[in-house]
Amino acid sequence: MDVLSSLPEATVIRDLSDLEPFLRDESHVRGVAPLAVVRPHGPQALRELVRRAKAEGFGLVPRGAGTGKAGGCVPTERTVVVDLSAWPGATRVSPQDLCLSAPASAPLREVKAAAEAHGLFYPPDPNSWESCALGGTLATNAGGPNACKYGMTRHWVLSVDALLEDGEIHTFGISSVKDNSGPALGQLLIGSEGIFGFILDATLRLTPLPREFATLLLPVKCWEDLLDLPGRLMGEGLLPSAFEFFDPAVLAELRAHGPEEARRLPGEALAILEFDERGCTSESFLEGLMDLLGPLADRLEIASDERQRQGIWAVRRMTSAFLKEHHPGKVSEDIVVPRSRLREFFEGLDQLRIPAVTYGHLGDGNLHVNLLAAGETEPGLLERQLMDLFRLALSLGGALSGEHGIGLAKRNAFLALSDPAQIRALRAIKQALDPCGIFNPGKVI
Ligand SMILES: Cc1cc2nc3c(=O)[nH]c(=O)nc-3n(C[C@H](O)[C@H](O)[C@H](O)COP(=O)(O)OP(=O)(O)OC[C@H]3O[C@@H](n4cnc5c(N)ncnc54)[C@H](O)[C@@H]3O)c2cc1C
């Protein structure tokens, strides 16, 4: 029997060659062939899908733009991929309420642009912001460079509309920063990676758009000199809106094979710092910063205009895709440690002798540790290397994922290394919200 026959308000894709792009995301994980891909155009499609999934025993795998890095949206056995890219709705800004409403299908770049058109700012900026969908960023609680100052996606969500296992759409939260009526259930959905239901719309908090940027390239001869810097800056009350870095290996590769802007990057290793508060381009601010940097300030370069600033960020944004193109079998992790323990982390990594290169969000301790040769590494050895890496992050008070989430890629490690009481609590919540286990089966827990 065809479990998807006459599905209302939906496009159904079944052709094997058309299903192929849905078997993967931007992680190293590949899924199995789904029963179909369904692209809903309205609530009736989802309501009916939920009903049939429960009756027929198949799973529903929510998918945004497929840029995730944890295998969260790839299909597992006997599932239907629900591609939310055609979910209807308009983006509306309310300057009085300092908020914006948008459907899950809205490209994040359009959400950010809509806010900017009103002189407002939606800070979450995963480096995939030009290609990912709002729904995916909500479901993964995406981070990005600006998380250093502005926090993760969840800090910017006022309310979410989600379709749950009863087939109905429920609204969690209100369009105000103040809503204290009991535990915030909506926050459970943020970062839930599709295991509790479909996020369909959201209302997001905005803030006035920063108008002034000091974007700095900080090249260093000895890259370990960078490791105490985030803690020192913050300890002195300086809060960059972004503090990113490339280790010597990543920088050398970018310089040798990257685009034109990358070939000009200075230093043995390099940090990108950006400040966005009023007055950050003034002489007094920059002098204070240089005093704090001491000898490191000798080779400091400051972007002189918006074109240069955008050039620097373009290189940072393409780093992940660039490394993937050159090392298709690589595994990219996103562990996090408190910024005060960065030096200990790198000393530990050295001792583990894991062949890895690193770049990422140094300012908040969230590091993209890339095992470039993972594709050629014996699977048992690779697993041991990854477990050692995760244990190291945990031993320093960190976590095995800072922003990408658990998905399929890190599920075994997450289950093995987490506090069993917390896993039990998560499973109890899953059981309460999704008793038939239809939403994103086999992911996270
Ligand atoms: C080049 C590059 C750079 C990146 N940089 C960053 C970064 O700086 N910071 C960061 O945090 N991430 C980053 N990512 C990872 C990724 O882009 C983000 O996680 C993004 O938030 C995923 O959005 P998506 O729409 O592609 O989601 P998908 O990959 O389609 O899905 C991700 C997860 O969310 C679930 N999901 C998607 N939509 C919904 C929905 N509407 N309802 C319920 N569940 C849903 C899926 O089931 C899956 O578990 C990067 C990825 C790339 C390729």
The ligand as a MOL file (V3000), in Angstrom:
LIG
                    3D

  0  0  0     0  0            999 V3000
M  V30 BEGIN CTAB
M  V30 COUNTS 53 58 0 0 0
M  V30 BEGIN ATOM
M  V30 1 C 29.7550 26.3520 5.4320 0
M  V30 2 C 29.0030 26.0810 6.6990 0
M  V30 3 C 29.2320 26.8680 7.7960 0
M  V30 4 C 28.5130 26.6530 8.9870 0
M  V30 5 N 28.7450 27.4630 10.0500 0
M  V30 6 C 28.0290 27.2920 11.1830 0
M  V30 7 C 28.2460 28.1690 12.2930 0
M  V30 8 O 29.0750 29.0710 12.2580 0
M  V30 9 N 27.4720 27.9720 13.3900 0
M  V30 10 C 26.5180 26.9730 13.4580 0
M  V30 11 O 25.8420 26.8450 14.4670 0
M  V30 12 N 26.3300 26.1290 12.4200 0
M  V30 13 C 27.0460 26.2680 11.2840 0
M  V30 14 N 26.8340 25.4250 10.2220 0
M  V30 15 C 25.8890 24.3140 10.3470 0
M  V30 16 C 24.4800 24.6520 9.7530 0
M  V30 17 O 24.4680 25.5340 8.7880 0
M  V30 18 C 23.5970 25.2130 10.7800 0
M  V30 19 O 23.4730 24.2450 11.7400 0
M  V30 20 C 22.1850 25.5700 10.2830 0
M  V30 21 O 21.5630 26.0510 11.3860 0
M  V30 22 C 21.3870 24.4150 9.6740 0
M  V30 23 O 20.2670 24.9460 8.9740 0
M  V30 24 P 19.5250 24.1180 7.8170 0
M  V30 25 O 18.3340 24.8790 7.4180 0
M  V30 26 O 20.4640 23.7810 6.7240 0
M  V30 27 O 19.1110 22.8070 8.6280 0
M  V30 28 P 19.1620 21.2860 8.1990 0
M  V30 29 O 20.5680 20.8640 7.9690 0
M  V30 30 O 18.2090 21.0370 7.1170 0
M  V30 31 O 18.6300 20.5890 9.5360 0
M  V30 32 C 19.3630 20.6550 10.7240 0
M  V30 33 C 18.5860 19.9580 11.8470 0
M  V30 34 O 17.4090 20.6780 12.1500 0
M  V30 35 C 16.2320 19.8840 11.9360 0
M  V30 36 N 15.2560 20.7730 11.3340 0
M  V30 37 C 15.4380 21.5670 10.2430 0
M  V30 38 N 14.3440 22.3210 10.0430 0
M  V30 39 C 13.4580 22.0120 11.0170 0
M  V30 40 C 12.1520 22.4610 11.3510 0
M  V30 41 N 11.5430 23.3990 10.6490 0
M  V30 42 N 11.5400 21.9020 12.4170 0
M  V30 43 C 12.1480 20.9530 13.1630 0
M  V30 44 N 13.3790 20.4960 12.8910 0
M  V30 45 C 14.0310 21.0300 11.8400 0
M  V30 46 C 16.6810 18.7320 11.0630 0
M  V30 47 O 15.9080 17.5840 11.2780 0
M  V30 48 C 18.1200 18.5500 11.5190 0
M  V30 49 O 18.1340 17.7820 12.7060 0
M  V30 50 C 27.5560 25.6130 9.0480 0
M  V30 51 C 27.3310 24.8210 7.9190 0
M  V30 52 C 28.0350 25.0430 6.7580 0
M  V30 53 C 27.7660 24.1700 5.5730 0
M  V30 END ATOM
M  V30 BEGIN BOND
M  V30 1 1 1 2
M  V30 2 1 2 3
M  V30 3 2 2 52
M  V30 4 2 3 4
M  V30 5 1 4 5
M  V30 6 1 4 50
M  V30 7 2 5 6
M  V30 8 1 6 7
M  V30 9 1 6 13
M  V30 10 2 7 8
M  V30 11 1 7 9
M  V30 12 1 9 10
M  V30 13 2 10 11
M  V30 14 1 10 12
M  V30 15 2 12 13
M  V30 16 1 13 14
M  V30 17 1 14 15
M  V30 18 1 14 50
M  V30 19 1 15 16
M  V30 20 1 16 17
M  V30 21 1 16 18
M  V30 22 1 18 19
M  V30 23 1 18 20
M  V30 24 1 20 21
M  V30 25 1 20 22
M  V30 26 1 22 23
M  V30 27 1 23 24
M  V30 28 2 24 25
M  V30 29 1 24 26
M  V30 30 1 24 27
M  V30 31 1 27 28
M  V30 32 2 28 29
M  V30 33 1 28 30
M  V30 34 1 28 31
M  V30 35 1 31 32
M  V30 36 1 32 33
M  V30 37 1 33 34
M  V30 38 1 33 48
M  V30 39 1 34 35
M  V30 40 1 35 36
M  V30 41 1 35 46
M  V30 42 1 36 37
M  V30 43 1 36 45
M  V30 44 2 37 38
M  V30 45 1 38 39
M  V30 46 1 39 40
M  V30 47 2 39 45
M  V30 48 1 40 41
M  V30 49 2 40 42
M  V30 50 1 42 43
M  V30 51 2 43 44
M  V30 52 1 44 45
M  V30 53 1 46 47
M  V30 54 1 46 48
M  V30 55 1 48 49
M  V30 56 2 50 51
M  V30 57 1 51 52
M  V30 58 1 52 53
M  V30 END BOND
M  V30 END CTAB
M  END
